[in-house]
Amino acid sequence: LFSVSLGNRISSKSPDGGTSTYAYDEANNLIRSTDARGVVTEYAYDALNRLTSKSYPATPALNIKFLYDQTADGNLGIGHLTGLQDSAGVLTYTYDAKGNLVRQYRSVGVNSGDYYETLNYRYDAARNLVQIGYPSNINLTYTRNSAAQVTGIKLAIGNKTATLASNISYQPFGPVNSLTWGNGILLSRTYDQDYQLTQQQVGNWQTTYRYDADSNIAETATSLWGAVQYEYDALGRLTQEQTNSLKKAYSFDATGNRTQRTTTSLTTSDATGTQSLTYASDSNRLTSVNGSTLPMDAAGNHTQINGRRFTYDS
């Protein structure tokens, strides 16, 4: 349920997430939101309505600033996001004349001092990414065909180079047809006329796929583990999966929440396990599993599961 004023959503009420409220400036930018827990988030913008900060009054350590248009050190950053600043440090972005991101620099403050990390990006004349440079003289290089599709990937560490993948080929409209991994193992894929994957072979391992009339996977079969059949209801929800020795059946409530999973051994015909899920009567919040209650906060986040406690920040 939403409340709207002048085209802006000023409140939302959900049985699952509780009630949240929103405030806007004269340019219709969101400047403040408050969720069902009372957690406040504040937003600020520049004259071009670009987000410049996101603040959490209750937990300032999560605050983040956004920087734009910086041109120091040859950065052609006009019109781009050029930096982020948070409690961990600063992340800067450097661009070339074509608007490509060519450098990402991260400084992080740690107990022993500042830590610096740089990533460098290189492109071809068509602005396709061809190399990423990581710290410690590690480089990842991409070879492309005339359609800009990646046909090979190499990893270089210092003066040592290894091929990760080569001979990558594609179907006419994009999906990978085959490739050779760096260890020499061949991956090949077969598709039907709808480009649904019907067979994949990785070395000696083969998997085949069969689909129903609604394009749901009806069966998978592997050369090692055998076949698994899947059944669905009229809404496309998985209701059963079955192997030669095991069957799992799934039940749902009127709103689509899964309420039960029953596992049956086909060798003994005895139920080997049932999982029951219960939901709140006025929402889709999961309240218990097999009778074990799952506490949650006002926003619907679970705060305890199987004896483990969870806390959430802003």
KELUM-589521 format. One line per 10 residues: number of its first residue (from 1); their letters; for each residue x, y, z of C-alpha. Coordinates in steps of 0.1 Angstrom, whole numbers, plus 5000, padded with zeros to 4 digits. Example, Ala and Ser with C-alpha at 12.3 -4.5 7.8 and 13.67 -1.06 7.14 Angstrom:
2
1	as	5123,4955,5078 | 5137,4989,5071
// end
This chain:
314
1	lfsvslgnri	5000,5000,5000 | 5015,5033,4989 | 5006,5070,4997 | 5016,5094,4969 | 5018,5132,4968 | 5026,5151,4936 | 5038,5119,4921 | 5062,5111,4949 | 5057,5081,4972 | 5055,5095,5007
11	sskspdggts	5048,5063,5026 | 5046,5026,5019 | 5029,5000,5041 | 5037,4963,5037 | 5027,4934,5058 | 5062,4920,5053 | 5083,4951,5057 | 5062,4973,5079 | 5057,5011,5072 | 5083,5033,5057
21	tyaydeannl	5080,5071,5051 | 5098,5093,5025 | 5105,5131,5022 | 5116,5150,4991 | 5132,5184,4981 | 5117,5209,4957 | 5134,5190,4928 | 5116,5158,4938 | 5149,5142,4950 | 5145,5118,4979
31	irstdargvv	5161,5134,5009 | 5150,5113,5038 | 5136,5078,5044 | 5125,5061,5076 | 5119,5024,5077 | 5097,5004,5101 | 5125,5001,5126 | 5128,5039,5128 | 5161,5038,5110 | 5166,5071,5091
41	teyaydalnr	5186,5075,5059 | 5193,5110,5046 | 5203,5120,5010 | 5220,5151,4996 | 5224,5163,4960 | 5244,5188,4939 | 5230,5214,4916 | 5226,5188,4888 | 5206,5166,4911 | 5234,5140,4914
51	ltsksypatp	5235,5121,4947 | 5264,5135,4968 | 5259,5118,5001 | 5240,5091,5018 | 5240,5094,5056 | 5228,5073,5086 | 5224,5096,5116 | 5222,5066,5140 | 5253,5049,5125 | 5276,5076,5109
61	alnikflydq	5303,5049,5102 | 5281,5038,5073 | 5280,5073,5057 | 5292,5076,5021 | 5300,5106,4999 | 5299,5106,4961 | 5323,5129,4941 | 5320,5140,4905 | 5339,5159,4878 | 5374,5156,4893
71	tadgnlgigh	5402,5164,4869 | 5433,5160,4889 | 5462,5139,4876 | 5449,5139,4840 | 5415,5125,4849 | 5390,5134,4822 | 5362,5130,4847 | 5338,5158,4838 | 5303,5143,4838 | 5314,5111,4856
81	ltglqdsagv	5313,5097,4891 | 5350,5101,4901 | 5351,5091,4937 | 5335,5075,4967 | 5344,5082,5003 | 5333,5061,5033 | 5347,5052,5067 | 5370,5026,5052 | 5388,5051,5029 | 5385,5066,4994
91	ltytydakgn	5378,5050,4960 | 5386,5071,4929 | 5378,5065,4892 | 5399,5079,4863 | 5385,5082,4828 | 5400,5087,4793 | 5388,5110,4766 | 5363,5084,4753 | 5347,5081,4788 | 5363,5047,4795
101	lvrqyrsvgv	5371,5039,4831 | 5409,5034,4829 | 5419,5034,4866 | 5403,5025,4899 | 5423,5035,4930 | 5413,5024,4965 | 5429,5037,4997 | 5420,5019,5029 | 5430,5029,5064 | 5440,4999,5086
111	nsgdyyetln	5456,4997,5120 | 5491,4994,5106 | 5486,5024,5082 | 5471,5030,5048 | 5467,5003,5022 | 5465,5012,4985 | 5452,4992,4956 | 5450,5001,4920 | 5432,4984,4891 | 5440,4995,4855
121	yrydaarnlv	5417,4989,4825 | 5428,4989,4788 | 5405,4990,4758 | 5407,4985,4720 | 5397,5012,4695 | 5361,5001,4697 | 5360,5006,4735 | 5360,4969,4743 | 5378,4959,4775 | 5410,4940,4766
131	qigypsninl	5430,4940,4798 | 5426,4944,4836 | 5457,4951,4856 | 5456,4940,4892 | 5481,4947,4920 | 5513,4926,4923 | 5518,4927,4885 | 5488,4905,4877 | 5471,4910,4844 | 5440,4895,4828
141	tytrnsaaqv	5439,4898,4790 | 5409,4892,4767 | 5412,4884,4730 | 5381,4893,4709 | 5368,4885,4675 | 5354,4909,4649 | 5320,4909,4667 | 5338,4919,4700 | 5330,4885,4716 | 5357,4872,4739
151	tgiklaignk	5376,4843,4722 | 5404,4838,4747 | 5415,4847,4783 | 5450,4847,4796 | 5464,4854,4831 | 5499,4868,4835 | 5516,4869,4869 | 5549,4887,4865 | 5567,4871,4835 | 5546,4839,4837
161	tatlasnisy	5516,4836,4815 | 5488,4809,4816 | 5458,4804,4793 | 5425,4803,4812 | 5403,4797,4782 | 5408,4796,4745 | 5390,4788,4712 | 5358,4803,4726 | 5331,4800,4699 | 5295,4812,4699
171	qpfgpvnslt	5261,4805,4685 | 5248,4830,4659 | 5229,4850,4685 | 5254,4849,4713 | 5254,4819,4736 | 5288,4801,4741 | 5291,4771,4718 | 5324,4757,4730 | 5357,4765,4746 | 5389,4749,4758
181	wgngillsrt	5399,4754,4794 | 5435,4761,4803 | 5439,4725,4815 | 5429,4712,4780 | 5394,4701,4789 | 5368,4709,4762 | 5334,4724,4771 | 5308,4721,4744 | 5271,4730,4744 | 5241,4722,4723
191	ydqdyqltqq	5209,4743,4720 | 5175,4738,4706 | 5158,4763,4682 | 5147,4784,4712 | 5183,4786,4724 | 5175,4764,4754 | 5205,4744,4765 | 5199,4708,4757 | 5233,4693,4763 | 5266,4703,4779
201	qvgnwqttyr	5297,4683,4779 | 5328,4691,4800 | 5355,4666,4793 | 5339,4632,4800 | 5311,4647,4820 | 5278,4651,4801 | 5245,4666,4811 | 5214,4667,4790 | 5183,4689,4796 | 5147,4684,4786
211	ydadsniaet	5120,4711,4788 | 5082,4711,4791 | 5059,4732,4769 | 5063,4762,4792 | 5101,4760,4790 | 5105,4747,4825 | 5133,4722,4829 | 5115,4688,4830 | 5146,4666,4832 | 5183,4667,4837
221	atslwgavqy	5204,4636,4831 | 5241,4632,4838 | 5266,4605,4827 | 5275,4599,4864 | 5244,4606,4886 | 5216,4596,4863 | 5184,4615,4857 | 5162,4639,4877 | 5126,4647,4867 | 5108,4679,4876
231	eydalgrltq	5071,4687,4877 | 5054,4720,4880 | 5019,4734,4887 | 4999,4757,4864 | 5017,4787,4879 | 5052,4773,4870 | 5060,4764,4906 | 5082,4733,4912 | 5059,4707,4928 | 5081,4676,4925
241	eqtnslkkay	5116,4664,4917 | 5124,4627,4915 | 5154,4605,4909 | 5156,4567,4908 | 5157,4565,4945 | 5143,4597,4960 | 5112,4619,4955 | 5107,4654,4969 | 5072,4670,4968 | 5064,4707,4975
251	sfdatgnrtq	5032,4723,4986 | 5022,4760,4985 | 4997,4783,5001 | 4973,4805,4982 | 4998,4833,4979 | 5026,4811,4966 | 5046,4806,4998 | 5061,4771,5001 | 5044,4754,5031 | 5058,4719,5030
261	rtttslttsd	5086,4697,5015 | 5082,4659,5018 | 5111,4637,5009 | 5103,4600,5002 | 5126,4571,4996 | 5115,4552,4965 | 5134,4521,4977 | 5114,4517,5010 | 5083,4539,5002 | 5088,4555,5036
271	atgtqsltya	5088,4592,5041 | 5123,4601,5050 | 5117,4637,5061 | 5091,4665,5061 | 5098,4702,5064 | 5068,4724,5073 | 5069,4762,5069 | 5045,4786,5086 | 5038,4822,5077 | 5021,4851,5095
281	sdsnrltsvn	4984,4852,5088 | 4985,4889,5078 | 5017,4888,5057 | 5042,4866,5039 | 5067,4866,5068 | 5081,4832,5076 | 5074,4826,5113 | 5084,4790,5119 | 5101,4760,5104 | 5090,4726,5117
291	gstlpmdaag	5074,4743,5147 | 5106,4763,5156 | 5097,4800,5159 | 5117,4825,5139 | 5117,4859,5157 | 5120,4890,5135 | 5122,4928,5139 | 5097,4954,5128 | 5111,4954,5092 | 5107,4917,5088
301	nhtqingrrf	5143,4907,5092 | 5149,4875,5111 | 5167,4880,5143 | 5173,4844,5154 | 5175,4811,5135 | 5185,4778,5150 | 5200,4795,5180 | 5220,4820,5160 | 5213,4857,5165 | 5213,4883,5138
311	tyds	5216,4920,5141 | 5212,4945,5112 | 5227,4979,5105 | 5210,5008,5088
// end
